[in-house]
């Protein structure tokens, strides 16, 4: 499923003049979102930096879509990436409700290296600021140096490291050592 304007209507948000649009995903996008996430998970595994299971669990995405948290990044009408933006996260328990939380940020491999992850994070900054919140937060495996460096380059700061377990829909329970990162939402976050 692509990014048909009639299907997506007011949920669309233009993010730049390069023919990129981020839209809220709906049930018709399930397969393409799973394709993006599974392709990213397969690449992670090949790089020995596995974060997600292969194939990516459909139940995780379906539940996120029901909560209206999943978005698709489209170029010229075709989905090339996805991101989830949530308003709470149990991993960050005890925090004030002053943040938005990004999960499942991924682009198709043929579009990697184009700065699209940074573009989606800048979009999330604006959505979070528009909601009157202050912080964009995300987590990643503490052992994934490449991903941590990527986020540091995008002005995220490490808050702390915590122990966690994988969600039940990921299959066997796996212990994770996570790096919790945040950045203040403002215009200077665009690289």
ZADREN-120777 format. One line per 3 residues: number of its first residue (from 0); their letters; for each residue x, y, z of C-alpha. Coordinates in Angstrom, 2 decimals, always signed. Each point is the difference from the previous one (the first is absolute). Layout:
% ZADREN-120777
NUM> A> X:Y:Z  ... $
//
This chain:
% ZADREN-120777
0> XXX> +0.00:+0.00:+0.00  +1.31:+3.43:-0.87  -0.80:+3.44:+1.32 $
3> XXX> -3.28:+0.84:-1.66  -1.12:+3.49:+1.00  -3.66:-1.01:+0.02 $
6> XXX> +0.68:-2.81:+2.45  +2.16:+2.06:+2.31  -1.71:+3.40:-0.10 $
9> XXX> +0.80:+2.39:+2.84  +2.47:-2.37:+1.67  +2.63:+1.03:-2.56 $
12> XXX> +2.81:+2.33:+0.96  +2.37:+1.40:-2.61  +3.51:-0.18:+1.36 $
15> XXX> +2.03:+1.64:-2.74  +0.00:+1.05:-3.62  +1.64:-3.23:-1.20 $
18> XXX> -3.31:-1.77:-0.64  +0.04:-1.66:+3.43  -3.12:-0.39:+2.09 $
21> XXX> -0.62:-1.67:+3.35  -3.51:-1.36:+0.50  -1.71:-1.94:+2.74 $
24> XXX> -0.06:-3.66:-0.98  -3.26:-1.90:-0.22  -0.82:-3.70:-0.34 $
27> XXX> +0.73:+0.10:-3.74  +3.63:+0.81:+0.80  +0.61:-3.01:+2.26 $
30> XXX> +1.83:-2.12:-2.58  +2.25:+2.80:-1.25  +0.88:+1.09:+3.56 $
33> XXX> +0.87:-3.61:+0.82  +2.10:-0.15:-3.18  +1.98:+3.09:+1.06 $
36> XXX> +0.52:-1.27:+3.55  +0.89:-3.56:-1.07  +2.46:+1.30:-2.59 $
39> XXX> +1.63:+2.14:+2.69  +0.08:-2.94:+2.42  +1.57:-2.25:-2.65 $
42> XXX> +2.69:+2.60:-0.69  +0.66:+0.41:+3.75  +0.45:-3.75:+0.36 $
45> XXX> +2.40:-0.11:-2.96  +2.03:+2.80:+1.61  +0.01:-1.94:+3.30 $
48> XXX> -1.89:+2.84:+1.66  -3.39:-1.67:+0.27  -2.61:+2.07:+1.79 $
51> XXX> -3.25:-1.42:-1.35  -1.17:-3.52:-0.86  -0.31:-1.22:-3.58 $
54> XXX> -2.72:+0.15:-1.14  -1.15:+3.01:+1.99  -3.06:-0.95:+2.11 $
57> XXX> -3.26:+1.08:-1.58  -1.75:+0.27:+3.40  +2.32:+2.84:+1.08 $
60> XXX> -0.82:+2.08:-3.07  -3.71:-0.81:+0.05  -0.31:+1.11:+3.63 $
63> XXX> +1.92:+3.19:-0.76  -2.27:+0.74:-2.97  -3.10:-0.44:+2.18 $
66> XXX> +1.49:+2.60:+2.39  +0.73:+2.32:-3.01  +3.74:+0.00:+0.78 $
69> XXX> +1.39:-1.34:-3.28  +0.89:+2.28:-2.91  +1.36:-0.60:-3.49 $
72> XXX> +2.57:+2.07:-1.85  -0.90:+0.33:-3.68  +1.92:+1.24:-3.00 $
75> XXX> -1.85:+0.52:-3.28  -2.92:-1.99:+1.42  +2.02:-3.07:+1.05 $
78> XXX> +0.68:-1.01:+3.61  +3.74:+0.03:+0.69  +0.09:+0.20:+3.80 $
81> XXX> -1.91:-0.22:+3.24  +0.07:+1.36:+3.53  -2.16:-0.33:+3.09 $
84> XXX> -0.63:+3.00:+2.25  -1.40:-0.81:+3.45  -0.93:+2.21:+2.95 $
87> XXX> +1.19:-2.36:+2.72  +2.52:-2.82:+0.34  +0.27:-2.39:+2.96 $
90> XXX> +3.79:-0.21:-0.42  +0.10:+3.67:+1.06  -2.25:-0.58:+3.03 $
93> XXX> -0.07:+2.72:+2.61  +0.44:+2.80:-2.55  -2.25:+3.04:-0.21 $
96> XXX> -2.43:+0.08:-2.96  +2.25:+2.45:-1.83  +1.23:-2.15:-2.87 $
99> XXX> -0.74:-1.86:-3.20  +1.63:-3.38:-0.60  +1.25:-1.27:-3.35 $
102> XXX> +0.01:-3.71:-0.82  +0.48:-2.12:-3.12  +1.81:+2.64:-2.04 $
105> XXX> +1.04:-1.63:-3.29  +0.36:+0.61:-3.73  +0.31:-2.40:-2.90 $
108> XXX> +3.63:-0.87:-0.71  -0.03:+1.61:-3.45  -0.84:+3.32:+1.71 $
111> XXX> +2.57:-0.28:+2.80  +2.73:+2.60:+0.23  -2.30:+2.80:-1.19 $
114> XXX> -0.61:+1.56:+3.42  -3.57:-1.27:+0.16  +0.33:-1.20:+3.59 $
117> XXX> +1.06:+3.50:+1.02  -2.90:+1.40:-2.03  -2.50:-2.21:+1.83 $
120> XXX> +1.51:+0.95:+3.37  -0.28:+3.71:-0.89  -3.65:-0.64:-0.89 $
123> XXX> -0.48:-1.71:+3.39  +1.59:+3.05:+1.67  -2.66:+2.22:-1.55 $
126> XXX> -2.86:-2.36:+0.94  +1.26:-0.18:+3.59  +0.44:+3.78:+0.24 $
129> XXX> -3.48:+0.51:-1.49  -1.35:-2.23:+2.78  +1.60:+2.33:+2.57 $
132> XXX> +2.68:-2.46:+1.03  +3.71:+0.60:+0.41  +1.98:-3.19:-0.70 $
135> XXX> +0.39:-2.53:-2.78  +1.05:-3.29:+1.58  +1.05:-3.33:-1.45 $
138> XXX> +1.89:-3.11:+0.99  +2.40:-2.32:-1.73  +2.17:-2.95:+1.01 $
141> XXX> +2.84:+1.32:+2.14  +2.41:-2.33:-1.83  -0.86:+1.41:-3.46 $
144> XXX> +2.82:+2.56:-0.32  -0.90:+0.90:-3.60  -3.60:+0.90:+0.90 $
147> XXX> +1.05:+1.87:+3.14  +2.50:+2.06:-2.01  -2.71:+0.76:-2.56 $
150> XXX> -2.30:+1.35:+2.72  +2.83:+1.96:+1.65  +0.69:+1.63:-3.39 $
153> XXX> -3.67:+1.04:-0.03  +0.45:+1.73:+3.38  -1.48:-2.69:+2.22 $
156> XXX> +1.52:-0.33:+3.44  +0.21:-3.16:+2.05  -2.22:+0.23:+3.08 $
159> XXX> +0.75:-3.43:+1.43  +0.28:-3.68:-0.80  -2.60:-2.48:+1.25 $
162> XXX> -0.75:-3.70:-0.13  -3.16:-1.02:-1.83  -1.62:-2.92:-1.71 $
165> XXX> -1.34:-0.34:-3.50  -3.75:+0.36:-0.51  -1.93:-3.30:+0.14 $
168> XXX> -0.94:+0.22:-3.69  +3.72:-0.25:-0.86  -0.17:-3.69:+0.93 $
171> XXX> +2.42:-1.35:+2.58  +0.72:+2.51:+2.75  +3.38:+1.60:-0.53 $
174> XXX> +1.79:+2.20:+2.52  +1.07:+3.34:-1.41  +2.47:+2.53:+1.32 $
177> XXX> -1.41:+3.26:-1.34  +1.44:+3.49:-0.39  -2.68:+2.62:+0.67 $
180> XXX> +0.62:+3.17:-2.02  -1.74:+3.34:-0.27  +0.28:+3.39:-1.62 $
183> XXX> -1.83:+3.25:+0.55  -2.48:+0.67:-2.80  +0.86:+3.16:-1.91 $
186> XXX> +0.98:+1.18:-3.45  +3.73:-0.53:+0.57  -0.46:-3.79:-0.18 $
189> XX> -0.19:-0.04:-3.78  +3.49:-1.06:-1.17 $
//
